[in-house]
Amino acid sequence: MILQHVEADPALRGRGAAGRLMEGLLELARDRELKITPVCSYAVAYIQRHPEYHDLLEQPNGLSPKPPVDKPRAGPLGSSPRPTRPDHLP
């Protein structure tokens, strides 16, 4: 199971919602005998603080955030890059 992004609604921040979500996800992974790969920095930090979940890691040293996947970059000022048109089309 890849933990790519964990985020709490702004109204719930500071109330432990993200921690409860992580606990539930990790217990679900344990119940289903799944291994996890934390990608999100919050997920990595949570697991670092909770060694009782280290046995769930896909890789023993899997506690560093993974680099983001390269996505196509937007053009100037956040606009999408313009597609190129083949010469034979009007």
Backbone as a chain_set.jsonl record, in Angstrom:
{"seq": "MILQHVEADPALRGRGAAGRLMEGLLELARDRELKITPVCSYAVAYIQRHPEYHDLLEQPNGLSPKPPVDKPRAGPLGSSPRPTRPDHLP", "coords": {"N": [[0.857, -1.153, 0.0], [0.695, 2.111, -0.94], [1.34, 5.056, 0.659], [0.538, 7.917, -0.292], [-0.427, 10.555, 0.12], [-1.433, 12.422, 2.86], [-3.838, 14.286, 4.414], [-5.544, 16.575, 6.448], [-8.766, 18.036, 6.751], [-8.935, 21.57, 6.906], [-10.548, 22.481, 9.047], [-10.332, 20.441, 10.853], [-7.736, 20.282, 11.629], [-5.092, 20.035, 13.992], [-6.486, 18.579, 15.79], [-5.951, 15.929, 15.872], [-6.896, 14.399, 13.766], [-5.554, 13.554, 11.39], [-3.659, 11.842, 12.479], [-5.321, 9.848, 13.564], [-6.385, 8.888, 11.191], [-4.045, 7.845, 10.003], [-3.416, 5.846, 11.906], [-5.651, 4.16, 11.596], [-5.338, 3.403, 8.884], [-2.88, 2.046, 8.986], [-3.428, -0.035, 10.765], [-5.355, -1.354, 9.27], [-3.755, -2.157, 7.114], [-2.093, -3.913, 8.497], [-3.968, -5.87, 9.375], [-4.721, -6.915, 6.916], [-2.402, -7.968, 6.061], [-0.645, -6.396, 4.527], [2.101, -4.658, 3.047], [3.631, -1.47, 3.47], [4.456, 1.579, 1.78], [5.564, 4.552, 2.57], [5.124, 7.7, 1.149], [4.356, 10.301, 1.418], [5.401, 13.054, 3.386], [4.266, 13.474, 5.901], [3.234, 10.933, 6.525], [5.629, 9.479, 6.636], [6.898, 10.767, 8.823], [5.03, 10.185, 10.85], [5.211, 7.384, 11.04], [7.863, 7.164, 11.777], [7.7, 8.158, 14.361], [6.236, 6.181, 15.534], [7.238, 3.317, 16.253], [6.028, 0.838, 16.449], [4.848, 0.274, 14.084], [6.811, -0.205, 12.247], [7.342, -2.747, 11.28], [5.629, -3.019, 9.191], [6.663, -1.813, 6.984], [7.518, -1.755, 3.559], [10.156, -1.668, 2.695], [12.965, -1.987, 4.767], [14.415, 0.37, 5.317], [12.636, 2.31, 4.594], [11.851, 4.909, 5.383], [12.125, 7.518, 4.392], [10.979, 10.351, 2.681], [9.844, 9.844, -0.62], [11.118, 11.028, -3.768], [9.153, 13.408, -5.602], [6.993, 12.367, -8.275], [7.84, 13.029, -11.611], [6.012, 15.448, -13.322], [4.298, 16.757, -16.188], [5.374, 19.986, -16.924], [3.844, 23.179, -16.415], [3.137, 25.875, -18.692], [4.169, 29.357, -19.162], [3.218, 31.456, -16.442], [1.569, 29.579, -15.217], [-0.055, 28.48, -17.153], [-1.175, 25.874, -19.334], [1.092, 23.93, -21.306], [1.268, 24.651, -24.777], [-0.064, 22.506, -27.195], [1.773, 21.076, -29.893], [1.107, 21.456, -33.34], [0.775, 19.282, -36.043], [2.335, 19.94, -39.227], [0.767, 19.322, -41.444], [-1.874, 19.744, -40.773], [-4.688, 22.007, -40.672]], "CA": [[0.0, 0.0, 0.0], [1.484, 3.336, -1.023], [0.737, 6.193, 1.361], [1.014, 9.015, -1.129], [-0.773, 11.886, 0.61], [-2.319, 12.463, 4.028], [-4.184, 15.683, 4.685], [-6.774, 16.769, 7.211], [-9.531, 19.239, 6.446], [-8.464, 22.654, 7.781], [-11.373, 22.578, 10.262], [-9.971, 19.345, 11.759], [-6.309, 20.327, 11.944], [-4.781, 20.268, 15.395], [-7.374, 17.758, 16.623], [-5.535, 14.541, 15.791], [-7.609, 13.678, 12.703], [-4.601, 12.895, 10.495], [-3.083, 10.737, 13.242], [-6.316, 8.769, 13.623], [-6.429, 8.316, 9.843], [-2.852, 7.01, 9.853], [-3.563, 4.661, 12.746], [-6.614, 3.282, 10.942], [-4.726, 2.845, 7.663], [-1.824, 1.102, 9.337], [-4.067, -1.224, 11.331], [-5.967, -2.044, 8.125], [-2.655, -2.82, 6.409], [-1.664, -5.058, 9.311], [-5.023, -6.885, 9.327], [-4.736, -7.524, 5.579], [-1.034, -8.415, 5.8], [-0.082, -5.571, 3.457], [3.284, -3.854, 3.337], [3.383, -0.078, 3.108], [5.53, 2.449, 1.305], [5.157, 5.94, 2.79], [5.677, 8.69, 0.225], [4.004, 11.585, 2.042], [6.29, 13.379, 4.504], [3.532, 13.271, 7.157], [3.197, 9.49, 6.768], [6.981, 9.095, 7.05], [7.115, 11.275, 10.183], [4.155, 9.449, 11.759], [5.767, 6.046, 11.233], [9.1, 7.335, 12.544], [7.325, 8.357, 15.763], [5.497, 5.007, 16.005], [7.998, 2.139, 15.83], [5.188, -0.368, 16.419], [4.423, 0.053, 12.697], [7.979, -0.399, 11.374], [7.283, -4.067, 10.647], [4.767, -2.941, 8.012], [7.363, -1.149, 5.885], [7.926, -2.567, 2.406], [11.62, -1.716, 2.756], [13.359, -1.66, 6.133], [14.857, 1.766, 5.42], [11.653, 3.072, 3.82], [11.324, 6.044, 6.131], [12.47, 8.828, 3.865], [10.024, 10.655, 1.613], [10.297, 9.563, -1.978], [11.03, 12.234, -4.598], [7.886, 13.454, -6.337], [6.986, 11.869, -9.643], [7.872, 14.135, -12.564], [4.771, 15.72, -14.032], [4.541, 17.77, -17.21], [5.385, 21.336, -16.368], [2.951, 24.15, -17.039], [3.781, 26.954, -19.426], [4.324, 30.581, -18.388], [2.115, 31.91, -15.585], [0.7, 28.488, -14.833], [-0.882, 27.978, -18.242], [-0.741, 24.586, -19.864], [1.891, 24.078, -22.528], [0.468, 24.532, -26.003], [0.328, 21.344, -28.0], [2.247, 21.413, -31.235], [0.202, 20.961, -34.386], [1.52, 18.814, -37.217], [2.297, 20.872, -40.341], [-0.23, 18.974, -42.461], [-3.222, 20.085, -40.301], [-4.954, 23.462, -40.774]], "C": [[0.912, 1.227, 0.0], [0.716, 4.45, -0.328], [1.274, 7.454, 0.705], [0.731, 10.389, -0.544], [-1.737, 11.755, 1.769], [-2.575, 13.931, 4.327], [-5.493, 15.729, 5.45], [-7.458, 18.043, 6.727], [-9.073, 20.347, 7.395], [-9.26, 22.771, 9.086], [-10.995, 21.516, 11.296], [-8.519, 19.379, 12.197], [-6.09, 20.675, 13.41], [-5.638, 19.446, 16.337], [-7.049, 16.272, 16.535], [-6.194, 13.739, 14.687], [-6.642, 12.921, 11.793], [-3.941, 11.708, 11.2], [-4.036, 9.557, 13.351], [-6.456, 8.096, 12.261], [-5.238, 7.389, 9.629], [-2.977, 5.729, 10.67], [-4.526, 3.663, 12.101], [-6.052, 2.621, 9.695], [-3.696, 1.771, 7.993], [-2.391, -0.169, 9.964], [-4.757, -2.036, 10.238], [-4.895, -2.81, 7.338], [-2.198, -4.054, 7.188], [-2.691, -6.19, 9.238], [-5.029, -7.634, 7.997], [-3.365, -8.022, 5.142], [-0.414, -7.699, 4.594], [1.182, -4.898, 3.954], [3.009, -2.442, 2.838], [4.664, 0.588, 2.628], [5.062, 3.882, 1.529], [5.875, 6.871, 1.814], [5.494, 10.085, 0.818], [4.903, 11.838, 3.252], [5.578, 13.212, 5.847], [3.501, 11.784, 7.51], [4.559, 8.992, 7.242], [7.219, 9.52, 8.496], [6.274, 10.508, 11.2], [4.76, 8.077, 12.067], [7.094, 6.124, 11.995], [8.79, 7.467, 14.032], [6.634, 7.139, 16.367], [6.19, 3.732, 15.539], [7.172, 0.849, 15.802], [4.678, -0.674, 15.011], [5.593, -0.21, 11.748], [7.961, -1.744, 10.667], [6.425, -4.07, 9.386], [5.471, -2.357, 6.794], [7.767, -2.141, 4.801], [9.439, -2.755, 2.406], [12.034, -1.291, 4.157], [13.792, -0.21, 6.319], [13.885, 2.69, 4.689], [11.064, 4.257, 4.533], [11.859, 7.384, 5.657], [11.503, 9.116, 2.728], [10.629, 10.391, 0.246], [10.23, 10.864, -2.783], [9.72, 12.231, -5.369], [8.056, 12.925, -7.758], [6.981, 13.067, -10.573], [6.544, 14.235, -13.28], [5.088, 16.734, -15.123], [4.438, 19.165, -16.587], [4.447, 22.251, -17.143], [3.772, 25.202, -17.768], [3.885, 28.201, -18.561], [3.043, 30.93, -17.638], [1.112, 30.811, -15.289], [-0.181, 27.949, -15.934], [-0.337, 26.636, -18.715], [0.116, 24.804, -21.099], [1.012, 23.872, -23.75], [0.909, 23.31, -26.774], [0.836, 21.808, -29.357], [1.33, 20.765, -32.247], [1.041, 20.49, -35.563], [1.312, 19.777, -38.381], [1.18, 20.569, -41.335], [-1.67, 19.27, -42.006], [-3.438, 21.588, -40.4], [-4.803, 24.152, -39.442]], "O": [[1.796, 1.353, 0.848], [-0.423, 4.747, -0.686], [2.316, 7.985, 1.089], [1.546, 11.3, -0.687], [-2.745, 11.056, 1.669], [-1.64, 14.718, 4.475], [-6.436, 15.005, 5.132], [-6.796, 19.007, 6.341], [-8.844, 20.083, 8.576], [-8.696, 23.125, 10.121], [-11.299, 21.667, 12.479], [-8.109, 18.589, 13.047], [-6.803, 21.496, 13.988], [-5.535, 19.594, 17.555], [-7.79, 15.443, 17.064], [-6.07, 12.514, 14.664], [-6.891, 11.762, 11.461], [-3.692, 10.678, 10.574], [-3.619, 8.404, 13.245], [-6.624, 6.879, 12.18], [-5.399, 6.274, 9.132], [-2.676, 4.645, 10.172], [-4.25, 2.464, 12.063], [-6.257, 1.429, 9.469], [-3.651, 0.72, 7.354], [-1.883, -1.263, 9.716], [-4.746, -3.267, 10.276], [-5.101, -3.959, 6.948], [-1.948, -5.108, 6.605], [-2.317, -7.349, 9.059], [-5.306, -8.832, 7.95], [-3.183, -8.445, 4.0], [0.248, -8.315, 3.76], [1.315, -4.603, 5.142], [2.244, -2.246, 1.894], [5.775, 0.22, 3.008], [4.244, 4.385, 0.758], [7.098, 6.821, 1.682], [6.38, 10.934, 0.723], [5.138, 10.933, 4.052], [6.215, 12.846, 6.835], [3.719, 11.416, 8.665], [4.633, 8.168, 8.154], [7.689, 8.721, 9.306], [6.75, 10.21, 12.295], [4.812, 7.663, 13.226], [7.405, 5.227, 12.779], [9.529, 6.95, 14.87], [6.462, 7.069, 17.584], [5.783, 3.13, 14.545], [7.588, -0.132, 15.186], [4.139, -1.754, 14.767], [5.376, -0.418, 10.555], [8.506, -1.874, 9.571], [6.483, -5.013, 8.598], [4.933, -2.402, 5.688], [8.286, -3.22, 5.085], [9.943, -3.849, 2.153], [11.495, -0.317, 4.683], [13.556, 0.374, 7.376], [14.287, 3.752, 4.214], [9.899, 4.591, 4.319], [12.026, 8.297, 6.465], [11.229, 8.243, 1.905], [11.799, 10.689, 0.003], [9.38, 11.712, -2.513], [9.226, 11.169, -5.749], [9.127, 13.029, -8.354], [6.22, 14.013, -10.37], [6.014, 13.243, -13.782], [6.049, 17.494, -14.997], [3.519, 19.457, -15.822], [4.277, 22.118, -18.355], [4.956, 25.388, -17.488], [3.707, 28.119, -17.346], [1.936, 30.726, -18.135], [-0.077, 31.086, -15.125], [-0.983, 27.048, -15.69], [0.835, 26.321, -18.507], [-0.104, 25.751, -21.855], [0.122, 23.021, -23.753], [2.102, 23.094, -26.987], [0.376, 22.815, -29.896], [0.835, 19.657, -32.035], [1.921, 21.214, -36.031], [0.24, 20.367, -38.514], [0.695, 21.481, -42.005], [-2.602, 19.064, -42.783], [-2.497, 22.364, -40.235], [-4.989, 25.365, -39.35]]}, "num_chains": 1, "name": "protein.A"}
